[in-house]
Amino acid sequence: MKKNFLTEMNIDNSIYVYEDYELQGELFFVQNNMDAIFYEGGAPRKIIPLHKDMPIKDLLFKGVPYGENTNGQIERIDHENDHKKYKIKAAYLVAKKAITSLQKENQIKLLFPDKKVTTEYNLNSFGKTLYTELAKWDFSSFHEIINFCETWGIPTGVTLSDLQEKLPVNDINIIWMSLENFYTKIHEYHKFFSYFKALNTNDFSKLPTTPKKGEHIIVHARRMLDAEIEKKSLFSYKITRKEDIPTPISVFKDLFDAAYFYLTLSIYSQAEMRLCEYCGHLFEVTHQRQRFCSVLPGRKRSSCEMAYNNRLKKEKRLKQRGEK
């Protein structure tokens, strides 16, 4: 890996992953002692402290509904198809039991004593996996979105810092997101990643744009990737002092910010990329013997490696039965 100033960044963001996520058609807020409370039956489901000057409308994205059709595929519900029936309709994904502040933690524990609320992972350990995994998932069903969030946390949306009028800290603690906002961002990211993947695999058949007249396809892909990088605010940072030496530390607002950073870091550090022998998706090589996608947060081994080995064992058993 080629070193540059990006490789020297101190990445110590913590990501919060909640144990329970659910789809919502709309979000209701009730101001009571400056708390927003969601109710499920007779019991409070979520308590969110609100500061007095916070305009709620600025935090709520447009609640455009999405529906999961009979084929299990998500589609946006608009005036052309609002007559259709869907298995599930939703406009938001929310963490059901959000820890909102140190002051509220005891209250949360009293309300929800039976289950762990969050787990946490460090971006420095998993950032090089995140940016390829975010491109790997197609998010075509609600089940797939929730599965991703149960591993990585909510990719974008409203954070506790937004709600509590706090300066961003070195964590990403997102408690709900608008599906409309998410699909806009994931579409942009998949487009961005497609140029990167094409250049690393020499397969230019799925580029979202076409070259100018006389422009070579490789030149086109590089030009478009550079243009996309220039559009993005890759990261912000704050300076801390350690032993009287200023140290830059990243401050990412959401997982998309982090993914753009690590993808750009991969480009400028000329990281080695390979295709997974199980799923066929691109991953960044962390050790030379690596053949599969990297280990995910909360796992001890690569999911793709385990699935590949299980497939080999199954094929071996079937072969042995056939020989008998």
Rosetta silent file (secondary structure, phi, psi, omega in degrees, C-alpha in Angstrom):
SEQUENCE: MKKNFLTEMNIDNSIYVYEDYELQGELFFVQNNMDAIFYEGGAPRKIIPLHKDMPIKDLLFKGVPYGENTNGQIERIDHENDHKKYKIKAAYLVAKKAITSLQKENQIKLLFPDKKVTTEYNLNSFGKTLYTELAKWDFSSFHEIINFCETWGIPTGVTLSDLQEKLPVNDINIIWMSLENFYTKIHEYHKFFSYFKALNTNDFSKLPTTPKKGEHIIVHARRMLDAEIEKKSLFSYKITRKEDIPTPISVFKDLFDAAYFYLTLSIYSQAEMRLCEYCGHLFEVTHQRQRFCSVLPGRKRSSCEMAYNNRLKKEKRLKQRGEK
SCORE:     score description
SCORE:     0.000 S_00000001
   1 L     0.000  129.852  178.560    0.000    0.000    0.000 S_00000001
   2 L   -77.744  129.090 -177.245    1.331    3.398   -0.997 S_00000001
   3 L   -85.554  144.049  173.388    1.443    5.792    1.976 S_00000001
   4 L  -153.499 -176.039 -174.203    0.070    9.352    1.884 S_00000001
   5 H   -63.645  -27.734  178.412   -1.463   11.814    4.329 S_00000001
   6 H   -65.955  -36.108 -178.997   -4.806    9.962    4.255 S_00000001
   7 H   -68.701  -17.982 -179.476   -3.149    6.768    5.496 S_00000001
   8 H   -91.357   -2.720  179.788   -1.866    8.695    8.504 S_00000001
   9 L   -62.927  140.130  176.135   -5.349    9.807    9.597 S_00000001
  10 E   -88.684  104.993 -177.077   -6.370    8.682   13.060 S_00000001
  11 L  -100.946  104.930 -179.585   -9.703    6.937   12.511 S_00000001
  12 L  -129.618   29.194  176.188  -11.333    6.206   15.845 S_00000001
  13 L   -64.793  137.865  171.314  -15.034    6.566   15.135 S_00000001
  14 E  -101.945  140.068  179.720  -17.285    4.184   17.048 S_00000001
  15 E  -111.443  130.398  178.368  -20.392    2.860   15.322 S_00000001
  16 E   -97.183  129.221  178.118  -23.499    1.997   17.341 S_00000001
  17 E  -117.735  121.104 -179.256  -25.591   -0.946   16.199 S_00000001
  18 E   -85.994  152.685 -175.394  -29.002   -1.387   17.825 S_00000001
  19 L   -77.916  -24.332 -177.099  -30.452   -4.786   18.590 S_00000001
  20 L  -132.301  127.166  173.932  -33.922   -4.001   17.216 S_00000001
  21 E  -124.787  149.991  177.322  -34.930   -2.129   14.075 S_00000001
  22 E  -146.508  157.799  177.952  -38.378   -1.680   12.636 S_00000001
  23 E   -89.658  141.952  179.527  -40.095   -0.080    9.667 S_00000001
  24 E  -130.851  143.330  175.592  -42.426    2.864   10.238 S_00000001
  25 L   -78.862  -33.450  178.620  -44.940    4.545    7.995 S_00000001
  26 L  -157.851  162.922  179.916  -44.556    7.844    9.801 S_00000001
  27 L  -112.675  129.712  178.691  -42.953    9.332   12.911 S_00000001
  28 L  -109.825  135.373  177.934  -45.017   10.993   15.632 S_00000001
  29 L  -119.376  134.974  175.863  -43.550   13.431   18.131 S_00000001
  30 L  -124.120  119.464 -179.917  -45.149   14.515   21.363 S_00000001
  31 L   -84.249  115.266  179.352  -43.487   17.320   23.296 S_00000001
  32 E  -144.605  106.835 -172.074  -43.667   16.528   26.989 S_00000001
  33 L    55.746   38.337  179.157  -40.921   17.990   29.127 S_00000001
  34 L    58.358   33.000  172.544  -39.043   18.380   25.848 S_00000001
  35 E  -115.256  144.384  169.748  -39.096   14.642   25.215 S_00000001
  36 E  -102.833  124.189 -174.115  -40.353   12.903   22.092 S_00000001
  37 E  -121.680  127.814  171.672  -41.974    9.630   23.106 S_00000001
  38 E   -96.167  140.207  179.388  -43.069    6.787   20.884 S_00000001
  39 E  -113.442  140.746  172.299  -45.723    4.491   22.328 S_00000001
  40 E  -125.559  104.717 -171.918  -46.253    0.831   21.670 S_00000001
  41 L    66.935 -124.504 -179.830  -49.501   -0.142   23.299 S_00000001
  42 L  -100.970    0.279 -174.494  -49.363    1.338   26.794 S_00000001
  43 E  -110.761  139.429  175.700  -45.575    1.372   27.190 S_00000001
  44 E   -60.430  136.088 -179.841  -43.117    3.998   25.972 S_00000001
  45 E  -102.306  -28.402 -178.868  -41.048    2.627   23.133 S_00000001
  46 E  -155.074  140.882  177.144  -38.531    5.419   22.711 S_00000001
  47 E  -125.041  121.768 -177.203  -37.566    8.585   24.570 S_00000001
  48 E  -125.229  114.477  177.553  -35.676   11.280   22.706 S_00000001
  49 E   -68.967  134.803 -179.639  -34.631   14.505   24.461 S_00000001
  50 L  -117.648  140.211  175.345  -35.299   17.563   22.330 S_00000001
  51 L   -87.566  155.178 -167.065  -33.754   20.984   22.710 S_00000001
  52 L   -62.230  -36.119 -173.418  -36.099   23.955   22.779 S_00000001
  53 L   -92.590    7.908 -175.266  -35.027   25.688   19.568 S_00000001
  54 L   -78.981  117.616  174.650  -34.960   22.598   17.374 S_00000001
  55 L   -77.320  112.080 -176.442  -37.319   22.866   14.400 S_00000001
  56 H   -56.650  -37.824 -176.365  -38.689   19.333   14.079 S_00000001
  57 H   -62.466  -26.199  179.286  -39.474   19.825   10.406 S_00000001
  58 H   -74.456  -21.257 -179.920  -35.767   20.338    9.650 S_00000001
  59 H   -93.114  -23.367 -178.053  -34.943   16.913   11.032 S_00000001
  60 L   -90.809  118.228  174.119  -37.776   15.024    9.399 S_00000001
  61 L   -74.098  162.894  178.836  -37.170   14.083    5.789 S_00000001
  62 L   -58.885  126.856 -176.263  -40.146   13.827    3.505 S_00000001
  63 L   -80.787   62.051  179.629  -41.983   10.660    4.473 S_00000001
  64 L   -71.436  123.392 -176.896  -42.213    9.174    0.982 S_00000001
  65 L   -79.753  148.110  172.364  -43.602    5.639    1.356 S_00000001
  66 E  -121.954  149.429 -179.319  -42.061    2.552   -0.176 S_00000001
  67 E  -127.290  146.091  175.217  -43.817   -0.755   -0.614 S_00000001
  68 E   -99.597  116.631 -175.196  -42.672   -4.365   -0.817 S_00000001
  69 L   -79.481 -176.270 -175.894  -44.600   -6.085   -3.587 S_00000001
  70 L   -66.515  -18.697  177.142  -45.632   -9.730   -3.837 S_00000001
  71 L   -88.540    3.263  179.229  -42.249  -10.582   -5.375 S_00000001
  72 L    80.045   12.462 -179.349  -40.464   -9.252   -2.296 S_00000001
  73 L  -102.423  142.443  179.972  -39.074   -6.246   -4.186 S_00000001
  74 E   -86.833  136.707  172.375  -39.267   -2.661   -2.901 S_00000001
  75 E  -138.724  150.939 -179.363  -40.726    0.048   -5.080 S_00000001
  76 E   -74.284  133.389 -179.509  -41.481    3.706   -4.457 S_00000001
  77 L   -91.764  116.582  177.746  -45.185    4.406   -4.028 S_00000001
  78 L  -131.402 -169.679 -173.651  -46.297    7.386   -6.099 S_00000001
  79 L   -64.845  -20.017 -178.419  -49.435    8.598   -7.846 S_00000001
  80 L   -82.037  -26.494 -177.819  -49.017    6.018  -10.606 S_00000001
  81 L  -128.471   18.849 -177.414  -49.009    2.975   -8.354 S_00000001
  82 L   -71.139   -8.114  177.824  -50.611    4.153   -5.115 S_00000001
  83 L   -85.554  -12.472 -176.458  -53.603    1.917   -5.871 S_00000001
  84 L   -73.577  154.557  176.522  -51.507   -1.244   -5.641 S_00000001
  85 L   -97.425  137.686 -179.012  -51.524   -3.498   -2.619 S_00000001
  86 L  -125.244  150.138  176.477  -48.231   -4.177   -0.830 S_00000001
  87 L   -65.095  -41.222 -179.065  -47.209   -6.675    1.829 S_00000001
  88 E  -139.396  140.144  171.630  -45.407   -3.927    3.754 S_00000001
  89 E  -122.609  141.955  179.496  -45.360   -0.126    3.450 S_00000001
  90 E  -159.313  152.495  174.439  -42.772    2.079    5.135 S_00000001
  91 L  -121.307  -18.517 -177.091  -41.141    5.508    4.938 S_00000001
  92 E  -136.886  154.925  166.451  -38.631    5.195    7.792 S_00000001
  93 E  -117.297  130.034 -175.139  -36.397    2.672    9.492 S_00000001
  94 E  -130.169  149.998  169.042  -35.966    3.305   13.220 S_00000001
  95 E   -79.149  122.169 -172.568  -34.041    1.850   16.139 S_00000001
  96 L   -65.400  -37.179 -174.069  -36.793    0.668   18.480 S_00000001
  97 L  -128.012   86.701 -173.285  -34.901    1.243   21.720 S_00000001
  98 L   -92.450  126.945  169.154  -32.493    4.140   21.365 S_00000001
  99 L   -74.456  120.788 -171.162  -30.090    5.127   24.136 S_00000001
 100 L  -102.088  -27.949  179.249  -30.394    8.866   23.961 S_00000001
 101 L  -170.494  166.016  177.668  -28.035   10.243   26.606 S_00000001
 102 H   -61.808  -34.436 -178.538  -26.212    9.374   29.804 S_00000001
 103 H   -66.897  -28.963 -175.519  -28.987   11.083   31.732 S_00000001
 104 H   -94.952  -10.389 -173.228  -31.598    8.840   30.165 S_00000001
 105 H   -58.006  -41.975 -179.976  -29.703    5.521   30.305 S_00000001
 106 H   -62.671  -38.726  178.933  -31.067    4.579   33.733 S_00000001
 107 H   -66.791  -39.848  177.831  -34.576    5.312   32.535 S_00000001
 108 H   -62.148  -42.318  179.997  -34.007    3.221   29.404 S_00000001
 109 H   -63.715  -34.812  177.693  -32.756    0.331   31.537 S_00000001
 110 H   -68.932  -39.080 -178.783  -35.892    0.529   33.664 S_00000001
 111 H   -73.842  -37.412 -175.196  -38.108    0.516   30.586 S_00000001
 112 L  -128.281   67.536 -174.861  -36.165   -2.190   28.737 S_00000001
 113 L   -80.470  -11.388 -168.611  -34.349   -4.320   31.334 S_00000001
 114 L   -92.570   -4.598 -173.456  -34.674   -7.604   29.484 S_00000001
 115 L  -149.499  144.377  175.698  -32.478   -7.011   26.456 S_00000001
 116 L   -67.045  138.075 -173.892  -29.183   -5.461   25.424 S_00000001
 117 L   -90.114  -45.476 -176.072  -29.820   -2.265   23.468 S_00000001
 118 E  -137.157  159.435  163.313  -26.644   -1.721   21.442 S_00000001
 119 E  -121.807  172.172 -173.227  -23.323   -3.170   20.390 S_00000001
 120 E  -144.388  142.532  172.701  -20.400   -1.116   19.171 S_00000001
 121 E  -137.874  161.031 -176.504  -17.516   -1.517   16.734 S_00000001
 122 E   -99.597  130.747 -177.152  -14.572    0.638   15.746 S_00000001
 123 H   -64.027  -29.652  179.760  -14.364    2.014   12.223 S_00000001
 124 H   -60.567  -29.059 -178.700  -10.585    1.701   12.198 S_00000001
 125 H   -85.519  -26.011 -171.064  -11.032   -2.088   12.305 S_00000001
 126 H  -126.715    2.098 -178.292  -13.792   -2.398    9.723 S_00000001
 127 H   -60.162  -37.354 -178.646  -13.667    0.685    7.465 S_00000001
 128 H   -73.394  -13.289  173.707  -11.813   -1.177    4.703 S_00000001
 129 H   -93.314  -36.588 -176.408  -14.603   -3.764    4.723 S_00000001
 130 H   -56.160  -46.405 -170.064  -17.469   -1.272    4.978 S_00000001
 131 H   -69.216  -27.001  175.494  -16.901    0.497    1.668 S_00000001
 132 H   -84.714  -33.301  178.270  -17.022   -2.708   -0.389 S_00000001
 133 H   -66.528  -37.874  179.670  -19.900   -4.198    1.633 S_00000001
 134 H   -62.844  -31.139  177.499  -22.017   -1.057    1.111 S_00000001
 135 H   -83.223  -21.985 -175.529  -21.587   -1.572   -2.639 S_00000001
 136 H   -74.124  -36.806 -176.754  -22.180   -5.327   -2.401 S_00000001
 137 L   -81.346  139.408  178.113  -25.743   -5.145   -1.062 S_00000001
 138 L   -97.965  -11.339  174.363  -28.538   -4.216   -3.490 S_00000001
 139 L    53.424   40.939 -177.513  -31.110   -3.371   -0.745 S_00000001
 140 L   -87.314   -4.228  176.945  -33.978   -4.572   -2.917 S_00000001
 141 L  -137.063  156.717  177.182  -36.036   -5.826    0.051 S_00000001
 142 H   -63.174  -35.949  179.290  -36.837   -4.507    3.518 S_00000001
 143 H   -59.586  -39.947 -179.025  -35.363   -7.694    4.966 S_00000001
 144 H   -68.679  -38.901  177.579  -32.023   -6.924    3.330 S_00000001
 145 H   -61.546  -46.822 -178.707  -31.965   -3.351    4.692 S_00000001
 146 H   -65.792  -40.311  177.461  -32.638   -4.563    8.234 S_00000001
 147 H   -59.296  -42.750  178.116  -30.030   -7.334    7.932 S_00000001
 148 H   -61.795  -45.849 -177.414  -27.419   -4.775    6.890 S_00000001
 149 H   -65.688  -31.927  179.101  -28.325   -2.475    9.788 S_00000001
 150 H   -68.858  -19.356  176.064  -28.127   -5.346   12.279 S_00000001
 151 H   -97.107  -45.331 -169.059  -24.472   -5.774   11.275 S_00000001
 152 H  -108.049  -15.888 -170.913  -23.335   -2.233   10.448 S_00000001
 153 L    92.894  169.579 -179.692  -25.888    0.117   11.999 S_00000001
 154 L   -68.395  128.188 -173.700  -28.185    2.523   10.141 S_00000001
 155 L   -66.329  -34.829 -178.499  -26.194    3.923    7.175 S_00000001
 156 L  -154.918  167.248  178.467  -27.543    7.484    7.268 S_00000001
 157 L   136.733 -152.200 -174.862  -30.210    9.558    8.951 S_00000001
 158 E   -91.523  126.708 -179.008  -30.812   11.462   12.186 S_00000001
 159 E  -100.546  169.418  175.441  -28.166   11.121   14.885 S_00000001
 160 H   -64.587  -32.993  177.743  -28.275   11.816   18.589 S_00000001
 161 H   -61.233  -39.086  177.001  -26.061   14.846   17.967 S_00000001
 162 H   -60.123  -46.123 -174.256  -28.784   16.264   15.706 S_00000001
 163 H   -72.863  -33.276 -172.916  -31.447   15.781   18.344 S_00000001
 164 H  -101.157    8.257  178.934  -29.474   17.007   21.320 S_00000001
 165 L    53.405   46.486  178.475  -27.841   20.007   19.613 S_00000001
 166 L  -107.110  154.807  172.326  -24.379   18.642   20.365 S_00000001
 167 L   -68.483  146.342  179.148  -21.204   19.012   18.386 S_00000001
 168 L   -58.381  137.686  176.132  -20.355   15.845   16.444 S_00000001
 169 L  -112.655  178.620 -176.822  -18.236   13.431   18.447 S_00000001
 170 L   -81.450   55.424  170.692  -16.180   10.498   17.308 S_00000001
 171 E  -149.791  161.552  176.578  -19.081    8.137   16.985 S_00000001
 172 E  -120.728  103.164 -175.656  -21.889    7.431   14.548 S_00000001
 173 L  -123.372   85.206 -175.400  -25.085    6.883   16.502 S_00000001
 174 E   -98.993  129.390 -174.143  -27.996    7.041   14.052 S_00000001
 175 E  -110.529  -16.418  166.564  -31.431    6.253   15.415 S_00000001
 176 E  -157.784  158.297  177.305  -33.672    6.617   12.367 S_00000001
 177 E  -141.367  149.809  171.968  -33.451    7.221    8.638 S_00000001
 178 E   -80.317  130.260  177.831  -35.759    8.187    5.818 S_00000001
 179 H   -63.770  -34.823  177.808  -35.918    5.468    3.165 S_00000001
 180 H   -61.291  -46.068  179.054  -36.133    8.175    0.501 S_00000001
 181 H   -64.794  -41.086  179.883  -32.891    9.738    1.703 S_00000001
 182 H   -62.512  -48.181 -177.016  -31.218    6.324    1.974 S_00000001
 183 H   -66.409  -32.105  174.654  -32.137    5.205   -1.549 S_00000001
 184 H   -63.081  -45.772 -177.673  -30.906    8.505   -2.991 S_00000001
 185 H   -70.563  -38.831 -177.855  -27.549    8.054   -1.266 S_00000001
 186 H   -70.558  -33.528  175.995  -27.138    4.352   -2.042 S_00000001
 187 H   -63.135  -45.277  178.165  -27.887    4.995   -5.731 S_00000001
 188 H   -61.695  -41.619 -177.236  -25.170    7.681   -5.799 S_00000001
 189 H   -68.709  -41.980  178.514  -22.728    5.413   -3.993 S_00000001
 190 H   -61.875  -37.480  176.544  -23.318    2.421   -6.292 S_00000001
 191 H   -63.857  -47.128  178.615  -22.704    4.699   -9.273 S_00000001
 192 H   -57.657  -46.736 -175.890  -19.490    5.987   -7.687 S_00000001
 193 H   -69.621  -28.578 -176.599  -18.308    2.456   -6.878 S_00000001
 194 H   -61.250  -36.210  177.145  -19.072    1.115  -10.371 S_00000001
 195 H   -68.355  -42.190  178.843  -16.211    3.147  -11.882 S_00000001
 196 H   -61.409  -45.703 -179.108  -13.848    1.962   -9.162 S_00000001
 197 H   -65.241  -41.361 -179.705  -14.841   -1.688   -9.673 S_00000001
 198 H   -59.814  -42.791 -178.866  -14.531   -1.453  -13.455 S_00000001
 199 H   -69.753  -27.355 -179.288  -10.976   -0.132  -13.200 S_00000001
 200 H   -88.369  -17.817 -178.849  -10.006   -2.867  -10.738 S_00000001
 201 H  -114.237   -7.976 -176.856  -11.540   -5.763  -12.695 S_00000001
 202 L    61.505   27.815  176.471  -11.066   -4.483  -16.253 S_00000001
 203 L  -116.224  107.341 -174.716  -14.784   -5.100  -16.819 S_00000001
 204 L  -107.189   19.347 -174.509  -16.435   -1.957  -18.207 S_00000001
 205 L   -76.117  -16.915 -174.501  -19.717   -3.582  -19.289 S_00000001
 206 L  -118.186   26.600  177.374  -21.812   -2.128  -16.433 S_00000001
 207 L   -69.153  141.586 -178.340  -20.759    1.517  -16.352 S_00000001
 208 L   -77.888   -7.959 -179.346  -23.690    3.899  -15.773 S_00000001
 209 L  -132.348  165.657  179.901  -22.377    6.377  -18.395 S_00000001
 210 L  -114.478  150.075 -178.757  -20.881    6.177  -21.882 S_00000001
 211 L   -65.816  158.823  170.587  -17.576    7.663  -23.115 S_00000001
 212 L   -68.456  163.477  178.974  -17.321   10.792  -25.206 S_00000001
 213 L   -59.841  124.423  179.144  -16.722   10.305  -28.889 S_00000001
 214 L    84.247   -2.884 -178.432  -13.188    9.003  -29.336 S_00000001
 215 L   -88.083  129.265  178.251  -12.620    8.604  -25.578 S_00000001
 216 L   -66.832  145.590 -175.095  -11.189    5.249  -24.461 S_00000001
 217 H   -61.251  -35.089  178.864  -13.406    3.410  -21.980 S_00000001
 218 H   -68.086  -42.834  178.184  -10.625    3.253  -19.352 S_00000001
 219 H   -61.678  -41.145  179.436   -9.964    6.988  -19.663 S_00000001
 220 H   -61.486  -47.391 -178.712  -13.695    7.604  -19.359 S_00000001
 221 H   -61.528  -42.739  178.907  -13.994    5.502  -16.188 S_00000001
 222 H   -65.548  -41.183 -179.713  -11.029    7.270  -14.570 S_00000001
 223 H   -63.975  -42.763 -179.193  -12.350   10.696  -15.538 S_00000001
 224 H   -68.857  -37.990  177.792  -15.798    9.946  -14.106 S_00000001
 225 H   -64.385  -43.709  177.598  -14.355    8.512  -10.900 S_00000001
 226 H   -61.122  -40.078 -179.827  -12.189   11.608  -10.419 S_00000001
 227 H   -65.271  -40.267  179.251  -15.204   13.827  -11.052 S_00000001
 228 H   -66.315  -38.649  178.542  -17.277   11.932   -8.465 S_00000001
 229 H   -61.934  -41.913 -178.917  -14.476   12.225   -5.894 S_00000001
 230 H   -63.738  -28.812 -178.999  -14.325   15.983   -6.415 S_00000001
 231 H   -72.059  -28.151 -170.238  -18.069   16.256   -5.730 S_00000001
 232 L   -89.944  139.726  167.926  -17.846   14.589   -2.366 S_00000001
 233 L   -85.048  100.256 -167.042  -16.835   16.145    0.899 S_00000001
 234 L   -66.461  -39.586 -179.338  -14.742   13.148    1.851 S_00000001
 235 L  -165.899  158.595  167.864  -14.241   13.851    5.506 S_00000001
 236 E  -114.072  170.357  179.892  -14.036   16.506    8.150 S_00000001
 237 E  -153.072  158.148  173.198  -11.559   16.416   10.977 S_00000001
 238 E  -126.538  155.558 -176.950  -10.749   17.865   14.336 S_00000001
 239 E  -100.823  127.827  171.736   -7.351   18.402   15.903 S_00000001
 240 E  -115.155  158.509 -179.434   -6.434   16.838   19.225 S_00000001
 241 E  -112.080  121.300  177.786   -3.187   17.348   21.061 S_00000001
 242 E  -123.866  115.792 -176.377   -1.199   14.346   22.154 S_00000001
 243 L    55.958   41.178  179.064    2.122   15.042   23.772 S_00000001
 244 L    62.761   19.521  176.843    1.824   18.613   22.417 S_00000001
 245 E  -115.402  120.073  178.440    1.635   17.278   18.832 S_00000001
 246 E   -61.262  132.095  179.273   -1.554   18.104   16.860 S_00000001
 247 E  -123.482  120.672  177.467   -3.210   14.892   15.628 S_00000001
 248 E   -72.945  133.669  178.264   -5.943   14.973   12.963 S_00000001
 249 E  -127.534  135.357 -177.172   -8.931   12.796   13.819 S_00000001
 250 E   -70.069  152.087  171.819  -11.776   12.025   11.441 S_00000001
 251 E  -135.572   94.294  179.369  -15.352   13.057   12.157 S_00000001
 252 L   -94.714  137.954 -179.261  -17.740   11.173    9.879 S_00000001
 253 L   -80.920  -35.510 -179.835  -21.448   11.951   10.070 S_00000001
 254 L  -150.596 -176.916 -176.425  -22.656    8.627    8.681 S_00000001
 255 H   -70.399  -25.449  176.483  -21.519    5.393    7.035 S_00000001
 256 H   -67.747  -43.997  174.973  -21.583    6.945    3.565 S_00000001
 257 H   -53.470  -48.008 -178.572  -19.047    9.577    4.660 S_00000001
 258 H   -64.473  -41.892 -178.564  -16.836    6.799    5.992 S_00000001
 259 H   -64.729  -41.978  177.228  -17.266    4.636    2.874 S_00000001
 260 H   -62.521  -38.707  178.584  -16.307    7.493    0.532 S_00000001
 261 H   -62.429  -50.681 -176.405  -13.234    8.144    2.661 S_00000001
 262 H   -68.867  -31.853  175.626  -12.047    4.529    2.630 S_00000001
 263 H   -66.577  -43.787  178.417  -12.757    4.125   -1.075 S_00000001
 264 H   -65.265  -39.694  176.400  -10.718    7.251   -1.822 S_00000001
 265 H   -59.830  -40.768  178.716   -7.985    6.034    0.518 S_00000001
 266 H   -61.927  -40.335 -179.633   -7.923    2.761   -1.432 S_00000001
 267 H   -65.214  -51.368 -172.821   -7.493    4.641   -4.724 S_00000001
 268 H   -78.995  -17.369  175.021   -4.703    6.936   -3.610 S_00000001
 269 L   -97.731    0.333  177.994   -2.853    4.293   -1.615 S_00000001
 270 L    54.997   48.735  179.766   -3.151    1.832   -4.529 S_00000001
 271 L   -65.641  147.262  178.028   -4.581   -0.891   -2.324 S_00000001
 272 L   -77.835  133.780  179.653   -4.730   -4.399   -3.760 S_00000001
 273 E  -120.347  146.342  176.454   -8.234   -5.531   -4.687 S_00000001
 274 E  -139.080  164.989  173.870   -9.519   -9.047   -5.450 S_00000001
 275 E   -97.370  133.703 -179.252  -12.790  -10.773   -6.297 S_00000001
 276 L   -63.861  135.299 -179.064  -14.206  -13.067   -3.609 S_00000001
 277 L   -72.992  -12.882  178.119  -14.048  -16.753   -4.587 S_00000001
 278 L   -99.032  -57.709 -172.892  -17.498  -17.325   -3.087 S_00000001
 279 L   -96.920  -14.571  177.609  -19.715  -14.316   -3.867 S_00000001
 280 L    81.471    5.238 -179.267  -17.684  -12.735   -6.701 S_00000001
 281 L   -90.736  157.964 -177.397  -17.702   -9.245   -5.169 S_00000001
 282 E   -74.877  139.808  173.734  -14.721   -6.940   -4.893 S_00000001
 283 E  -142.049  156.867  177.167  -12.835   -6.690   -1.581 S_00000001
 284 E   -87.977  130.690 -176.836   -9.685   -4.973   -0.341 S_00000001
 285 L   -74.710  126.342  177.007   -6.877   -7.380    0.475 S_00000001
 286 L  -107.098  -18.973  171.876   -5.711   -7.210    4.092 S_00000001
 287 L  -149.289  149.656 -166.524   -3.365  -10.227    3.949 S_00000001
 288 L   -65.252  -22.726 -179.976   -1.796  -11.948    0.942 S_00000001
 289 L   -89.301    2.738 -174.716   -3.494  -15.330    1.411 S_00000001
 290 L   -68.622  130.290 -179.524   -6.956  -13.756    1.510 S_00000001
 291 L  -121.853  -10.170 -173.992   -9.443  -15.296   -0.948 S_00000001
 292 L  -130.350  166.165  175.922  -12.772  -14.161    0.465 S_00000001
 293 L   -54.209  151.847 -174.030  -14.550  -11.006    1.634 S_00000001
 294 L   -71.177  166.532  179.430  -13.267   -9.708    4.964 S_00000001
 295 L   -67.054  138.653 -179.911  -14.683  -10.475    8.398 S_00000001
 296 L   -90.560  159.635  175.633  -17.766   -8.449    9.373 S_00000001
 297 L   -55.468  136.738  179.040  -18.328   -6.703   12.725 S_00000001
 298 L    83.196    0.325  179.688  -19.400   -9.184   15.379 S_00000001
 299 L  -115.892  155.851  178.573  -17.998  -12.172   13.477 S_00000001
 300 L  -100.411  -23.230 -179.601  -14.805  -14.179   13.983 S_00000001
 301 L  -133.968  160.163  178.040  -14.499  -15.528   10.451 S_00000001
 302 L   -62.926  128.789  177.970  -15.427  -14.377    6.970 S_00000001
 303 H   -61.957  -37.801  179.442  -19.063  -15.229    6.179 S_00000001
 304 H   -67.691  -38.417  178.905  -18.102  -15.923    2.571 S_00000001
 305 H   -65.464  -42.581  179.091  -15.296  -18.275    3.612 S_00000001
 306 H   -65.533  -41.060  178.765  -17.630  -20.230    5.905 S_00000001
 307 H   -65.133  -38.176  178.356  -20.314  -20.430    3.202 S_00000001
 308 H   -64.236  -45.850  179.628  -17.710  -21.605    0.680 S_00000001
 309 H   -65.463  -38.909  177.623  -16.431  -24.335    3.033 S_00000001
 310 H   -64.483  -37.328  177.971  -19.986  -25.448    3.840 S_00000001
 311 H   -65.469  -41.626  178.060  -20.725  -25.728    0.121 S_00000001
 312 H   -62.545  -41.737  179.086  -17.622  -27.881   -0.397 S_00000001
 313 H   -63.369  -41.009  179.186  -18.651  -30.157    2.493 S_00000001
 314 H   -64.882  -42.959  178.575  -22.150  -30.518    1.059 S_00000001
 315 H   -63.531  -37.825  179.214  -20.782  -31.341   -2.397 S_00000001
 316 H   -65.500  -42.651  179.193  -18.427  -33.905   -0.866 S_00000001
 317 H   -63.303  -43.283  179.994  -21.306  -35.613    1.028 S_00000001
 318 H   -64.081  -37.341  178.633  -23.439  -35.734   -2.109 S_00000001
 319 H   -66.638  -41.267  179.675  -20.540  -37.217   -4.085 S_00000001
 320 H   -65.100  -38.520  177.385  -19.943  -39.878   -1.433 S_00000001
 321 H   -65.501  -38.052  179.599  -23.636  -40.832   -1.466 S_00000001
 322 H   -65.859  -35.881 -179.470  -23.528  -41.071   -5.265 S_00000001
 323 H   -71.230  -26.989  177.725  -20.527  -43.379   -5.181 S_00000001
 324 L   -74.046    0.000    0.000  -22.330  -45.720   -2.799 S_00000001
